[in-house]
Amino acid sequence: MLQFPTEILVVLIVALGFISLSLFAPRSAENFFRRFGSGFTKLAERKTLAIWLLFFFVITVRLALLPRLSIPIGGIHDEFSYLLMGDTFTHGRLANPTHPMWISFETFHVNWIPTYSSKYPPAQGLVLAIGYLLGHPWIGVLLGNAAMAAAILWMLQAWLPTRWAFLGGILVALKFGIASYWMNSYWGGAVAATGGALVLGALPRIARSVETKDALLMGLGIALLANSRPFEGFLFCIPIAGSFFWWLAGKSKSRMPMRTPIRNVLVPLAAVMALSVAFMGYYNWRLTGHAAVFPYVLNARTYESAGLFLWDHPREPLHYNNEQFEEFYSGWELENYNNSWRDVWRVTAEKLTRSGSTYFWWGALLLLPGLPFAFFDRKMRLPLAIFLMVTVGFFLVIWSMPHYAAPLTCVIALLLVQAIRHLRTMKVFGRPVGAALSRAAVVLLAVDMALGVAHGVCDPLSWACTGDPSRAAIVEKLSHTPGKHLVIVRYPEGYNVHDDWVFNGAEIDSAKLLWARETNPQQNQRLFDYFKDRQIWLIQPEEDNTELIPYPLAATPQKH
């Protein structure tokens, strides 16, 4: 990726190059781009074909780049929680029974009582489960990101002329389908972004054609939002609901019988939403024992000392079973945000920089002259209201992960393309300078992605992709070593709490390799007695991340 201040210099050079063409050779430049654009427009007009082509474009390009950007290795707490969820679904369960030795296996962002299960909503886990069934969880990530790009293109086709919709779909595919942690990790915003696109794309179609299939797609989008980013998804749907019921009320004054929109739209939409609510209640009940208690809420009650929103005050620190949890929840989280104005400004700045890197690129600065016109477009009022509603909610929470705002992805793409359309009408001394700037912005996105791939950068934030290579090396080694293995992780004082090693799958007793924390001698001995048929190893990550030694106090495993 381009690095500051190099990226500003590159933006200026490319912009000046395109502006020079528009000033000194406008006719030749326009003829060249018109010839290129004619084929682009013909393809974009075949709407269904364009959607499928974009879907397979994302898959093909990302697979072709595997020599430069390999299949990601999980390394973040959240990723392992989602992987557990996907593995659980693959085994035909919504949750796993609590293991007798759960204290030794305690894992970040995972509930153990009353069930062993991820704290997160289930949509991303379902995507990973599809990948597990096809051979690797990342296949689900790949398909999910391709589906997101296709869904956003489908949504844009309802709001923009076909060629501009196709351009927006390509921008999304380039930005999120190659070098983004949404593609190159096991968490991200593709599912929520797909949900937002289905909802926003269905609304104008319902208003035009009053067809049941669009109502069902809107219901599916709402279900995806509720089961991926429920808070942001709820905010996203508030302006949508207002617009929908305004349209429905208007139908009572039209020539169309009122029973038609009720039968074709309202009833199927309500049915899908009722099924979604019923599923969510059942899912909560299976995981937490209460239909109204979400796994995320249960996990926060069990572990969190910090609040969720900026105005929340920390509660009294809780007691934890191991030192790593003490350091994470009572140390790092409270140090990260302690309800002061200084903390508010800091986390707000983090949101701005991280989200800017995730959703935009430096060349997008060239679109700023056209953005105010897009904001004042009458047709953009609803998308702008959605953008403002979700953005306010995003900035009110403490944590600053860019994919929290994922439902807005389709709205951002729509506003950017509309800014490009306005920018193209701007001329300086009769020359198409605005068109030159818009072309430069698109080219700069392609350049940014190409440079990222060339340097093996899988995400501008460098959060994910490679995991911990030492842990991965041990997994690879022991997976080919005969017998079953239990690795005891001994963390030294001051170890990076974000580089945790203790994560396991849905099946603990039958797993070939298990990771456990070194706790007190009594708990350790109970663990050894329970797994007496395993070879027990000790790993001390900070001393030698790849050296495994037999655990000194472990009994020799019995041979069968």
Backbone hydrogen bonds, N-H to C=O, Kabsch-Sander energy under -0.5 kcal/mol:
donor,donor_aa,acceptor,acceptor_aa,energy
6,T,3,Q,-1.3
7,E,3,Q,-1.2
9,L,5,P,-1.6
10,V,6,T,-2.5
11,V,7,E,-2.6
12,L,8,I,-2.3
13,I,9,L,-2.4
14,V,10,V,-2.8
15,A,11,V,-2.6
16,L,12,L,-2.7
17,G,13,I,-2.2
18,F,14,V,-2.2
19,I,15,A,-2.7
20,S,16,L,-2.6
21,L,17,G,-1.7
22,S,18,F,-1.9
23,L,19,I,-2.0
24,F,20,S,-2.8
25,A,21,L,-1.9
29,A,25,A,-2.4
30,E,26,P,-2.6
31,N,27,R,-2.4
32,F,28,S,-2.2
33,F,29,A,-2.5
34,R,30,E,-2.4
35,R,31,N,-2.1
36,F,32,F,-1.9
37,G,33,F,-2.6
38,S,34,R,-1.8
39,G,35,R,-0.9
40,F,36,F,-1.3
41,T,37,G,-2.6
42,K,38,S,-2.2
43,L,39,G,-2.0
44,A,40,F,-2.3
45,E,41,T,-2.0
46,R,42,K,-0.6
46,R,43,L,-1.1
47,K,45,E,-1.5
50,A,46,R,-2.7
51,I,47,K,-2.0
52,W,48,T,-2.2
53,L,49,L,-2.8
54,L,50,A,-2.3
55,F,51,I,-2.1
56,F,52,W,-2.4
57,F,53,L,-2.0
58,V,54,L,-2.1
59,I,55,F,-1.5
60,T,56,F,-2.9
61,V,57,F,-2.8
62,R,58,V,-2.1
63,L,59,I,-2.3
64,A,60,T,-2.3
65,L,61,V,-1.3
66,L,63,L,-1.5
68,R,65,L,-1.5
69,L,65,L,-3.4
70,S,68,R,-0.5
73,I,465,C,-2.6
79,E,76,I,-0.5
80,F,76,I,-1.7
81,S,77,H,-1.7
82,Y,78,D,-2.3
83,L,79,E,-2.6
84,L,80,F,-2.2
85,M,81,S,-1.9
86,G,82,Y,-2.7
87,D,83,L,-2.5
88,T,84,L,-2.5
89,F,85,M,-2.5
90,T,86,G,-2.0
91,H,87,D,-1.3
92,G,89,F,-2.0
93,R,88,T,-1.9
96,N,116,Y,-1.9
98,T,114,P,-0.6
102,W,99,H,-1.8
104,S,101,M,-1.5
105,F,101,M,-0.8
105,F,102,W,-0.5
106,E,102,W,-0.6
106,E,103,I,-0.6
110,V,107,T,-1.2
111,N,117,S,-3.0
116,Y,96,N,-3.1
117,S,111,N,-2.1
117,S,115,T,-0.9
119,K,109,H,-1.7
123,A,227,N,-2.5
126,L,122,P,-2.0
127,V,123,A,-1.7
128,L,124,Q,-2.1
129,A,125,G,-2.3
130,I,126,L,-1.9
131,G,127,V,-1.6
132,Y,128,L,-2.8
133,L,129,A,-2.5
134,L,130,I,-1.4
135,G,131,G,-0.6
135,G,132,Y,-1.2
136,H,131,G,-2.1
139,I,136,H,-1.7
140,G,136,H,-0.6
140,G,137,P,-0.8
141,V,137,P,-1.2
142,L,138,W,-2.8
143,L,139,I,-2.6
144,G,140,G,-2.6
145,N,141,V,-2.4
146,A,142,L,-2.0
147,A,143,L,-2.6
148,M,144,G,-1.9
149,A,145,N,-2.1
150,A,146,A,-2.2
151,A,147,A,-2.7
152,I,148,M,-2.5
153,L,149,A,-2.0
154,W,150,A,-2.4
155,M,151,A,-2.3
156,L,152,I,-2.7
157,Q,153,L,-2.1
158,A,154,W,-0.6
158,A,155,M,-1.3
159,W,155,M,-0.5
159,W,156,L,-1.2
160,L,156,L,-2.5
164,W,161,P,-0.6
165,A,161,P,-2.3
166,F,162,T,-2.5
167,L,163,R,-1.8
168,G,164,W,-2.2
169,G,165,A,-2.2
170,I,166,F,-2.1
171,L,167,L,-2.3
172,V,168,G,-2.1
173,A,169,G,-2.4
174,L,170,I,-2.5
175,K,171,L,-2.5
176,F,172,V,-2.7
177,G,172,V,-0.6
177,G,173,A,-1.6
179,A,174,L,-0.6
180,S,178,I,-0.6
183,M,180,S,-1.3
184,N,180,S,-2.3
193,A,189,G,-2.8
194,T,190,A,-2.2
195,G,191,V,-2.2
196,G,192,A,-2.5
197,A,193,A,-2.1
198,L,194,T,-2.3
199,V,195,G,-2.1
200,L,196,G,-2.6
201,G,197,A,-2.3
202,A,198,L,-1.6
203,L,199,V,-1.5
205,R,201,G,-0.7
206,I,202,A,-2.8
207,A,203,L,-2.1
208,R,204,P,-1.6
209,S,205,R,-3.0
210,V,205,R,-0.6
210,V,206,I,-1.7
215,A,211,E,-1.3
216,L,212,T,-2.5
217,L,213,K,-2.0
218,M,214,D,-2.3
219,G,215,A,-2.4
220,L,216,L,-2.3
221,G,217,L,-2.4
222,I,218,M,-2.4
223,A,219,G,-2.3
224,L,220,L,-2.4
225,L,221,G,-2.3
226,A,222,I,-2.7
227,N,223,A,-1.5
228,S,225,L,-1.3
229,R,225,L,-1.4
233,G,229,R,-3.1
234,F,230,P,-2.0
235,L,231,F,-1.9
236,F,232,E,-2.4
237,C,233,G,-1.8
238,I,234,F,-0.9
238,I,235,L,-0.7
240,I,236,F,-0.8
241,A,237,C,-3.0
242,G,238,I,-2.1
243,S,239,P,-2.5
244,F,240,I,-2.7
245,F,241,A,-2.6
246,W,242,G,-1.8
247,W,243,S,-2.2
248,L,244,F,-2.5
249,A,245,F,-2.4
250,G,246,W,-1.8
251,K,247,W,-1.4
252,S,248,L,-0.7
252,S,249,A,-0.9
253,K,250,G,-1.5
254,S,251,K,-0.9
260,T,257,P,-1.8
262,I,258,M,-1.5
263,R,259,R,-2.9
264,N,260,T,-3.1
265,V,261,P,-1.9
266,L,261,P,-2.2
267,V,262,I,-2.7
269,L,265,V,-2.4
270,A,266,L,-2.6
271,A,267,V,-2.3
272,V,268,P,-2.3
273,M,269,L,-2.2
274,A,270,A,-2.4
275,L,271,A,-2.3
276,S,272,V,-2.1
277,V,273,M,-2.5
278,A,274,A,-2.4
279,F,275,L,-2.5
280,M,276,S,-2.6
281,G,277,V,-2.4
282,Y,278,A,-2.3
283,Y,279,F,-3.3
284,N,280,M,-2.7
285,W,281,G,-2.4
286,R,282,Y,-2.5
287,L,283,Y,-1.9
288,T,284,N,-3.6
289,G,284,N,-0.8
289,G,285,W,-1.3
290,H,284,N,-0.7
293,V,290,H,-1.1
294,F,292,A,-0.7
298,L,294,F,-2.3
299,N,295,P,-2.3
300,A,296,Y,-2.2
301,R,297,V,-2.3
302,T,298,L,-1.8
303,Y,299,N,-2.6
304,E,299,N,-0.6
304,E,300,A,-1.1
310,L,396,L,-2.7
312,D,309,F,-1.8
315,R,305,S,-2.5
326,E,322,N,-1.4
327,E,323,E,-2.5
328,F,324,Q,-2.1
329,Y,325,F,-2.7
330,S,325,F,-0.6
330,S,326,E,-1.6
331,G,326,E,-0.8
332,W,327,E,-3.2
333,E,328,F,-2.7
335,E,331,G,-2.2
336,N,332,W,-2.4
337,Y,333,E,-1.7
344,V,340,S,-2.1
345,W,341,W,-2.4
346,R,342,R,-2.0
347,V,343,D,-2.7
348,T,344,V,-1.9
349,A,345,W,-2.3
350,E,346,R,-2.1
351,K,347,V,-2.2
352,L,348,T,-2.2
353,T,349,A,-2.5
354,R,350,E,-2.8
355,S,351,K,-2.5
356,G,352,L,-2.1
357,S,353,T,-1.9
358,T,354,R,-1.7
359,Y,355,S,-3.0
360,F,356,G,-1.6
364,A,361,W,-1.8
365,L,362,W,-1.8
366,L,363,G,-1.8
367,L,364,A,-1.7
368,L,365,L,-1.5
370,G,367,L,-1.4
371,L,367,L,-1.0
371,L,368,L,-0.8
374,A,370,G,-1.5
375,F,371,L,-2.2
376,F,372,P,-1.5
377,D,374,A,-1.0
380,M,377,D,-0.7
381,R,378,R,-1.4
384,L,380,M,-2.5
385,A,381,R,-2.4
386,I,382,L,-2.5
387,F,383,P,-2.6
388,L,384,L,-2.5
389,M,385,A,-2.4
390,V,386,I,-2.6
391,T,387,F,-2.3
392,V,388,L,-2.3
393,G,389,M,-1.7
394,F,390,V,-2.7
395,F,391,T,-2.2
396,L,392,V,-0.8
396,L,393,G,-0.6
397,V,393,G,-0.8
398,I,308,L,-2.7
404,Y,401,M,-2.1
405,A,402,P,-1.7
406,A,403,H,-1.6
408,L,405,A,-2.3
409,T,406,A,-2.4
410,C,407,P,-0.5
412,I,408,L,-2.9
413,A,409,T,-2.3
414,L,410,C,-2.1
415,L,411,V,-2.6
416,L,412,I,-2.4
417,V,413,A,-2.3
418,Q,414,L,-2.3
419,A,415,L,-2.1
420,I,416,L,-2.1
421,R,417,V,-2.3
422,H,418,Q,-2.0
423,L,419,A,-2.8
424,R,420,I,-2.0
425,T,422,H,-1.3
426,M,423,L,-1.6
428,V,431,R,-2.1
431,R,428,V,-1.8
433,V,431,R,-2.4
434,G,426,M,-2.0
436,A,432,P,-1.6
437,L,433,V,-2.3
438,S,434,G,-2.2
439,R,435,A,-2.2
440,A,436,A,-2.3
441,A,437,L,-2.2
442,V,438,S,-1.7
443,V,439,R,-2.4
444,L,440,A,-2.4
445,L,441,A,-1.4
446,A,442,V,-1.7
447,V,443,V,-2.5
448,D,444,L,-2.6
449,M,445,L,-2.4
450,A,446,A,-2.3
451,L,447,V,-2.7
452,G,448,D,-2.0
453,V,449,M,-2.3
454,A,450,A,-2.5
455,H,451,L,-1.8
456,G,453,V,-1.5
457,V,452,G,-3.0
458,C,456,G,-0.7
462,S,459,D,-1.2
465,C,184,N,-0.5
466,T,464,A,-1.2
468,D,74,G,-0.6
472,A,468,D,-2.3
473,A,469,P,-2.1
474,I,470,S,-1.9
475,V,471,R,-2.4
476,E,472,A,-2.3
477,K,473,A,-2.3
478,L,474,I,-2.9
479,S,475,V,-1.9
480,H,476,E,-0.6
480,H,477,K,-1.0
481,T,478,L,-1.1
485,H,512,K,-3.4
486,L,535,Q,-2.6
487,V,514,L,-3.2
488,I,486,L,-0.6
488,I,537,W,-3.2
489,V,487,V,-0.5
489,V,516,A,-3.1
490,R,488,I,-0.6
490,R,539,I,-2.6
491,Y,489,V,-0.7
495,Y,492,P,-1.6
499,D,496,N,-1.7
500,D,498,H,-0.5
503,F,501,W,-1.3
508,I,506,A,-0.7
511,A,508,I,-0.9
514,L,485,H,-1.8
516,A,487,V,-2.6
517,R,104,S,-3.1
518,E,489,V,-1.9
519,T,517,R,-0.7
524,N,520,N,-2.7
525,Q,521,P,-2.3
526,R,522,Q,-2.1
527,L,523,Q,-2.2
528,F,524,N,-2.5
529,D,525,Q,-2.6
530,Y,526,R,-2.0
531,F,527,L,-2.2
532,K,529,D,-0.9
534,R,531,F,-1.7
535,Q,484,K,-2.6
536,I,534,R,-0.5
537,W,486,L,-3.0
537,W,535,Q,-0.5
538,L,549,I,-3.1
539,I,488,I,-2.6
543,E,540,Q,-1.0
544,D,540,Q,-2.0
547,E,544,D,-0.9
548,L,546,T,-0.7
549,I,538,L,-1.8
551,Y,536,I,-2.3
554,A,551,Y,-1.4
558,Q,532,K,-1.5
